[in-house]
């Protein structure tokens, strides 16, 4: 009896980690075979092209820009894939998957102070699974956002991380407004300068300049906005003119930042400013794919939300957009995806989670509260 009693604490400590491993195995066995890794294929082809002196980018203005099979990132983003492009496709896919999964787990566990359950539930969201299926950068962007928050008191390391995160996906630039609202002016200056420097280096060494790259981004936004999950695309689907749709999204983002600023002035709690930066980034991007919404999990981690809010995010993610190859034909899914209602779902979840945190008095002692 005594021997079995000794195993109980050990089993309780080990069981959550076994669940994490089981979820990873389930993703590999069940979900990865349901879809090609389209995004990773693009990165690997670009890496191969860079090594062999071939064209990395499609011709600006051509239909290839929005065909879904062309490299449309700043040139520095191809550098990590040069080495992977020399490997077999299966080995490179395995390595990239391993890096992404480990990074997500580490970011979640570090934020949750050793608790593995947020990592488990984040991996269970359809947003994360879809990103892993496609070999997309969104899981790594999530990790970057999480560690930007952790580095908020260290301007130089924050800037070194912000440069690749923001420059790689420019739609995340509004996240830096958090530093302005929280009066972290030196961190904002460093992060902005490092991001611009990386972009300048990328254009200097790459085959296209900033004007051509902006043309590529504009072309993608024009042709793909209405196919995604973004607010701008939803408004355009509702027959609103593109200019009016962008103006509406900007107005929504400004309201979010104004509310976050007022909250920070009253409470000195910058968590809401950080969360507003993430939500504003998702609102303002013309092209929003479902796997970008993994960033909502970064919000819950920042707020220190309880486990039940991660469970609600998992359920919401499967209702908004199941992983590739999984078909749940319901009116709820059709209405949410066609109307762009995810902002209401995401913001409501954030507000309820924050209200829960406030009600238990966590904000008074949370490290996100500035003196």
C-alpha positions, 0 to 999 in steps of 0.5 A: 500500500505504501509503495502504491501511495508513493506513485500517486504524486508522481502519476499526477505530475506526469499525466498532464505531460502524457496528455501533451504528448498524446495530442502531438501524436494525434496531430501527426497521425490523424490531422497531418495526413489530411492536408498537404503542407502548402505553406511549407512547400512554398518556403522550400521552393523559395529556399531552393530558388535562392540557392540556385539563382532562380526567381524567388518572387512571382512577377508583380501584377501577375496572377501568380502573386495570389495563386497560393503557391508563390513566395510573398514574404520579405526576402529575409524570411527565405534564409532559414529555409535554404538549409531545409531545401537541401533535405528531402521533403519528408525530413524538412517537414518533420523538422519544421513540425518539430520546431513549431510544436516544441516552440508552442509548448515552451511558450505556453509552459513558460507563460503558465509557470510550468502548467502544461494544460494551456499548451495542451489546449492551445495545441487542440485548437483548430487554429493551431492544428491548421497552422501545423498542417500547412507548415505555416508561420503562424505557430511561430508568430504566436510564440514570438508574440508571447515572448515579446510580452515576456521581454517587455522590460528588456528593450534590446532583446525585445527589439531583436525579437520584434524585428523578424516577427513584425517584418515577416508578417507586417500585419502585426505592426499594430502590436507595437502600439502597445509599447506606446500606450504603456509608455515604453518609449525606448522599447518602441524606438528600438523595436521600430528601428530594428524592424525597419533595419531588417526590412531595409537589409532584406530589400537591399539583398533581395531581388525586389525593392519596397515598391514592388513588394508593396505592390505584391501585398496590395494585389494579395489583399485585393484578391484574397480579402473576401476569401478569408476570415477578416473583418475587411473581407467580411465588409466587402462581402457585405457589398461595402466598398474596399475603401469604406471597409478599410476605414471601418476596420481602422475605426474599430482599431482606434476604438480598441486602442482608445479603450486600452489607453483609458484602461491603462491610465486608470489601472496601470495594467498594460495587459489590455494594451498588449491584447488590444495590439493583437486584436487590432492586428487581426482586425486591420489585416486585409487577408486573415486565414484561420490559423492566424487566430492562434494569436488569441491564445497568446491573449489568454496566456497574457491575461493569466486566464483560467483553464476553462477559457482555453477550453472555450477557445478550443470549442470556438476554434472548431466552430469557426474553422475546423482543420483542413480535411475535417468537415463539420457542415453546420449553419453556425460555421457557415454564418461565422465564416461568411460574416466575419463574426470571429472578432465578436467571438474573440473580443467577447472571449477576451473580455470575459476572461479578463473580467474573470481575472479581475474578479479574483483580484489577479490584476493587483498582483499580476506582473503586467501591472506597472507601478 
